[in-house]
Amino acid sequence: MIDRRLIKNFDFGILIIIILLAGFGMIGIGVAMRAPTEGNESIYEVLGNMNLRYVKAQMLWVAIGLVVLFIVASIDYNIYKDLSPYAYVAVLILLLYVSKRGNIAGNARRSISIGPVSIQPSEFAKLVIIISTAKAIEKRESLKSIKDIIPIFVQLMPMLFFIYKQPDLGTSLVLIIIVCGMLFVGGLDYKLILAMLGAGVASIPIAWNFIFSETQKNRVRVFLNPDLDPLNNAYNVVQSMTAIGSGRLYGKGLLTDNTLSQLNFLPAKHTDFIFAVTVEALGFVGGAIIIILYMALILKTIAIAKCSKDKFGSLIVIGVASMMFFHIFENIGMTMGLMPVTGIPLPFMSYGGSSMLTNMAAYGMVLSVAMRRHKIKF
């Protein structure tokens, strides 16, 4: 039973923002999966012909996710420090299983089936890396030498290897951003920061020639020049930008005008490109509200990190903030042609159970830190 004295520190603002974002996501999913209209149907006919299967499934994931959020928030976050080695091994085994027996979709092998449900272990790897990295940094008195950070990257590399081989470049980048964000806040010496930046820049030609697949190279080329191949490699980005632009100020509406997603011009419409679908329906105003909600969520998360009662809690929250920032910036950026397409979901809005549960659990940890930011006085 949770102590009532902790409830007063529960950040209901974060909970409200998450519910609102999930609501916008279900609106977008509903619009994306609605069949095109002929123009002469009544509102009742349009409603009767709507395919709500994906909306209902997403509602179920949101409900389960909220339960997970409350359960994780009710547990003292320091317990996760002790459980992290077991969680690390469990996720690593799942990633190994995916590499051998996972479901194949397109050219990737990223998920496994448990009964009727398909899960992506790479999503849960994000939580494990956040906790494991926070634990590793907390144990060190300083981060001023290569010896201090090598163990942190050693524990990252196995998961990074299996996830990249799926292939899943987007999630691989998320893990790197999480670790780098936590190291920066954890007190990484500025000389090491400059050295890491230099090494990153120097490794670009190596990655381009020996690591990136041809598909990944094409995505970078399309990012630099969308007109290079508008009917093939740049098709997704071109259609996404067209959808966002066609929404104008107030959008095309939810039930009347047909959108590019309903006419099947926009691919991955209920997952990777849910932001473009939602903005086409709700316009610039709707898109601006969504971005403001995400900004508020990130700022409130950082505020919790600042008032954490210990370094471990602060680092967990920064890890979540780093993960969320990259997901939001990359996903919304790619729909506008401002970032390369990587296929990572938009938190709380994109359709999918693994992503929803991961994000809910992540914010359960954030709220656990917030609730315990002061020592309880008896």
C-alpha positions in Angstrom: 0.0 0.0 0.0 1.5 3.3 -1.1 2.1 5.9 1.7 -0.4 8.8 1.5 2.5 11.1 2.2 3.9 10.3 -1.2 0.8 11.1 -3.1 1.2 14.8 -2.5 4.4 14.7 -4.5 2.7 12.8 -7.4 3.0 15.0 -10.5 -0.6 15.0 -11.9 0.5 17.5 -14.6 2.7 14.8 -16.3 -0.2 12.3 -16.1 -2.6 14.8 -17.7 -0.1 15.5 -20.5 0.4 11.8 -21.2 -3.4 11.2 -21.4 -3.8 14.2 -23.7 -1.0 13.0 -26.1 -2.5 9.5 -26.1 -5.9 11.1 -26.9 -4.4 12.9 -29.9 -2.8 9.7 -31.0 -6.1 7.8 -31.0 -7.6 10.7 -33.0 -4.8 10.3 -35.5 -5.2 6.5 -35.6 -8.9 6.8 -36.2 -8.4 9.3 -39.0 -5.7 7.2 -40.6 -7.7 4.1 -40.6 -11.0 5.7 -41.8 -12.2 4.6 -45.2 -12.4 7.4 -47.9 -15.8 9.0 -48.3 -17.6 9.7 -51.6 -18.7 13.1 -50.5 -22.5 12.4 -50.2 -22.6 10.3 -47.0 -24.1 11.6 -43.9 -22.2 11.9 -40.6 -24.0 8.8 -39.3 -23.0 6.8 -42.4 -19.3 7.9 -42.1 -19.3 7.0 -38.4 -20.9 3.6 -39.2 -18.2 2.8 -41.7 -15.2 3.8 -39.5 -12.7 1.0 -38.8 -12.2 1.4 -35.0 -10.2 -1.9 -34.6 -6.9 -0.1 -34.2 -8.3 2.7 -32.0 -9.8 0.1 -29.6 -6.5 -1.8 -29.5 -4.6 1.4 -28.8 -7.2 2.3 -26.1 -6.4 -1.1 -24.5 -2.7 -0.5 -24.6 -3.1 2.9 -23.1 -5.2 1.5 -20.3 -2.7 -1.3 -19.6 0.1 1.3 -19.8 -1.5 3.5 -17.2 -1.8 0.5 -14.9 2.0 -0.2 -15.5 2.7 3.5 -14.9 1.0 3.5 -11.5 2.6 0.2 -10.4 6.1 1.4 -11.4 5.5 4.7 -9.7 4.4 3.1 -6.5 7.7 1.2 -6.1 10.8 2.9 -4.7 13.0 3.4 -7.7 16.1 2.3 -5.8 14.7 -1.3 -6.0 15.3 -1.2 -9.8 19.0 -0.7 -9.1 19.1 -4.2 -7.6 17.0 -5.7 -10.3 18.9 -4.2 -13.2 21.4 -7.1 -13.7 18.6 -9.6 -14.0 16.6 -7.3 -16.3 19.7 -6.8 -18.4 20.3 -10.5 -18.9 16.6 -11.2 -19.6 16.4 -8.5 -22.3 19.7 -9.7 -23.8 18.3 -13.2 -24.1 15.1 -11.9 -25.7 17.2 -9.9 -28.2 19.3 -13.0 -29.0 16.1 -15.0 -29.5 14.7 -12.3 -31.9 17.9 -12.5 -33.9 17.3 -16.2 -34.5 13.6 -16.8 -34.3 12.0 -13.4 -34.4 9.1 -12.4 -36.8 10.2 -11.1 -40.1 8.5 -7.9 -41.4 9.9 -6.3 -44.5 13.6 -6.8 -44.3 13.8 -6.7 -40.5 13.5 -9.2 -37.7 12.4 -7.1 -34.6 9.6 -8.8 -32.8 8.4 -12.0 -31.2 4.9 -13.4 -30.8 3.5 -14.3 -27.4 0.1 -15.8 -28.2 -1.8 -13.1 -30.2 0.5 -10.3 -29.0 3.7 -9.2 -30.8 6.4 -7.5 -28.7 9.6 -5.8 -29.5 12.3 -6.5 -26.9 14.4 -3.6 -28.2 11.8 -1.2 -26.7 12.4 -2.7 -23.2 16.2 -2.4 -23.8 15.8 1.3 -23.4 14.6 1.0 -19.8 17.3 -1.5 -18.9 20.0 0.8 -20.4 18.6 3.8 -18.5 18.7 2.0 -15.1 22.1 0.2 -15.8 23.8 3.4 -16.9 22.4 5.3 -13.9 23.7 2.6 -11.6 27.2 2.6 -13.3 27.6 6.4 -13.2 26.4 6.7 -9.6 29.2 4.2 -8.5 31.9 6.4 -10.0 33.3 9.4 -8.1 34.1 11.1 -11.4 34.0 10.8 -15.2 37.3 12.4 -16.1 39.1 9.6 -17.8 38.5 7.0 -20.5 38.7 4.3 -17.8 35.7 5.8 -16.1 33.4 5.5 -19.1 34.7 2.3 -20.8 32.6 0.0 -18.5 29.5 2.0 -19.4 29.9 1.5 -23.1 30.9 -2.1 -22.6 27.5 -2.9 -21.1 25.9 -0.9 -23.9 27.6 -2.7 -26.8 25.9 -6.1 -26.7 22.4 -4.7 -26.8 23.5 -2.2 -29.5 24.9 -5.0 -31.6 21.8 -7.1 -31.5 19.4 -4.2 -32.1 21.5 -2.8 -35.0 21.6 -6.3 -36.6 17.8 -6.5 -36.7 18.3 -4.0 -38.4 17.1 -1.1 -36.3 19.3 2.0 -36.6 16.7 4.2 -35.0 16.6 2.4 -31.7 20.4 2.0 -31.8 20.7 5.8 -32.0 18.2 6.2 -29.1 20.4 4.0 -26.8 23.5 6.0 -27.7 21.7 9.3 -27.1 20.4 8.0 -23.7 23.9 7.1 -22.5 25.5 10.3 -23.8 22.8 12.5 -22.2 23.2 10.7 -18.9 27.0 11.0 -19.1 26.8 14.7 -19.8 24.6 15.4 -16.8 26.6 12.9 -14.7 29.6 15.2 -14.9 31.6 14.0 -17.9 34.7 16.0 -18.3 34.5 18.6 -21.1 37.7 17.2 -22.6 36.1 13.8 -23.0 33.0 15.4 -24.5 35.1 17.1 -27.1 37.0 13.9 -27.7 33.8 11.9 -28.2 32.4 14.6 -30.5 35.6 14.4 -32.5 35.6 10.6 -32.6 31.9 10.7 -33.8 32.7 13.1 -36.6 35.8 11.1 -37.6 33.8 7.8 -37.6 31.2 9.1 -40.2 33.2 8.0 -43.3 33.8 4.6 -41.7 30.1 4.2 -40.8 29.1 5.3 -44.3 31.4 2.8 -46.1 31.3 -0.2 -43.8 28.3 0.0 -41.4 25.3 1.7 -43.2 23.2 -0.5 -45.5 22.2 0.8 -48.9 18.7 1.5 -47.6 20.2 3.7 -44.8 22.4 5.5 -47.2 19.5 6.3 -49.4 17.6 7.7 -46.5 20.4 10.1 -45.8 20.6 11.1 -49.4 16.9 11.7 -49.5 17.2 13.8 -46.3 19.8 16.0 -48.0 17.9 16.2 -51.2 14.2 15.1 -51.2 13.9 15.8 -54.9 16.5 13.1 -55.6 14.0 10.2 -55.8 10.5 11.5 -55.0 8.7 8.4 -56.3 10.8 5.8 -54.5 13.2 6.5 -51.6 11.8 10.0 -50.9 8.2 9.0 -51.3 7.3 8.7 -47.6 8.9 12.1 -46.8 7.3 13.9 -49.7 3.8 12.6 -48.9 4.3 13.4 -45.2 5.2 17.0 -46.0 2.4 17.3 -48.4 -0.1 16.0 -45.8 1.2 18.5 -43.2 1.0 21.4 -45.6 -2.5 20.4 -46.8 -3.8 20.6 -43.2 -3.3 24.4 -43.3 -4.4 26.3 -40.2 -7.3 24.3 -38.9 -7.0 21.0 -40.7 -9.3 19.0 -43.0 -11.5 17.8 -40.1 -12.0 14.3 -38.7 -15.1 13.0 -40.6 -15.6 15.0 -43.7 -12.7 15.7 -46.2 -10.5 12.8 -47.3 -6.9 12.9 -46.2 -3.8 11.6 -47.9 -3.7 8.8 -45.4 -7.2 7.7 -46.1 -6.4 7.6 -49.8 -3.4 5.5 -49.0 -0.8 8.0 -50.3 0.9 8.2 -46.9 2.6 4.9 -45.7 3.1 3.8 -42.1 0.2 6.2 -41.3 -0.8 5.0 -37.9 2.7 4.3 -36.7 5.8 6.3 -37.9 3.9 9.1 -39.6 1.1 9.6 -37.1 2.1 13.2 -36.6 1.6 14.0 -40.3 -1.9 12.3 -40.2 -2.9 14.2 -37.1 -1.7 17.6 -38.4 -3.5 17.1 -41.7 -6.7 16.5 -39.8 -6.3 19.2 -37.1 -4.1 21.7 -39.0 -1.3 23.9 -37.7 -3.2 24.6 -34.5 -3.5 20.9 -33.7 0.2 20.3 -34.5 1.3 23.3 -32.4 -0.7 22.1 -29.4 0.9 18.6 -29.7 4.4 20.1 -29.8 3.6 22.4 -26.8 2.5 19.4 -24.8 5.7 17.5 -25.6 7.7 20.6 -24.7 5.9 20.8 -21.4 6.5 17.1 -20.7 10.2 17.4 -21.3 10.5 20.5 -19.2 8.6 19.0 -16.3 10.7 15.9 -16.6 13.9 17.9 -16.3 12.5 19.8 -13.4 12.0 16.5 -11.5 15.6 15.5 -12.3 16.8 18.8 -10.6 14.9 18.2 -7.4 15.7 14.4 -7.0 17.0 13.5 -3.6 19.9 11.4 -5.0 22.1 11.1 -8.0 20.6 7.7 -9.1 17.1 9.1 -9.3 18.3 12.2 -11.1 20.1 10.1 -13.7 17.1 7.9 -14.3 15.0 10.9 -15.1 17.6 12.4 -17.3 17.8 9.1 -19.2 14.0 9.2 -19.8 14.2 12.8 -20.8 17.0 12.1 -23.3 15.0 9.2 -24.7 11.9 11.2 -25.1 13.6 14.2 -26.6 15.3 12.2 -29.3 12.1 10.3 -30.1 10.1 13.5 -30.4 12.7 15.5 -32.3 13.6 12.7 -34.7 10.0 11.5 -35.4 8.4 15.0 -35.9 11.6 16.1 -37.7 11.4 13.3 -40.2 7.7 13.9 -41.0 8.7 17.5 -41.9 11.8 16.5 -43.9 14.1 18.0 -41.2 15.6 14.7 -40.1 16.4 11.4 -41.9 13.7 8.7 -41.7 14.6 6.1 -39.0 11.3 4.5 -38.2 11.2 5.3 -34.5 7.7 5.9 -33.1 6.2 9.1 -31.6 5.8 8.6 -27.9 2.2 8.0 -26.6 0.8 8.7 -30.1 2.1 6.0 -32.5 0.2 2.8 -32.6 1.9 -0.1 -30.8 1.9 -1.9 -27.5 5.6 -2.3 -26.8 6.3 1.4 -27.3 3.4 2.4 -25.2 4.3 0.1 -22.3 7.9 1.2 -22.4 7.0 4.9 -22.3 4.5 4.4 -19.6 7.0 2.4 -17.5 9.6 5.1 -18.1 7.3 7.8 -16.8 6.4 5.5 -13.9 10.0 5.7 -12.9 10.1 9.4 -13.3 7.0 9.8 -11.1 8.5 7.4 -8.6 11.5 9.8 -8.3 9.2 12.8 -8.1 7.2 11.2 -5.3 10.3 10.4 -3.3 12.2 13.6 -3.9 11.9 14.5 -0.2 12.7 12.2 2.7 9.5 11.3 4.5 9.4 12.7 8.1 7.5 10.8 10.7 
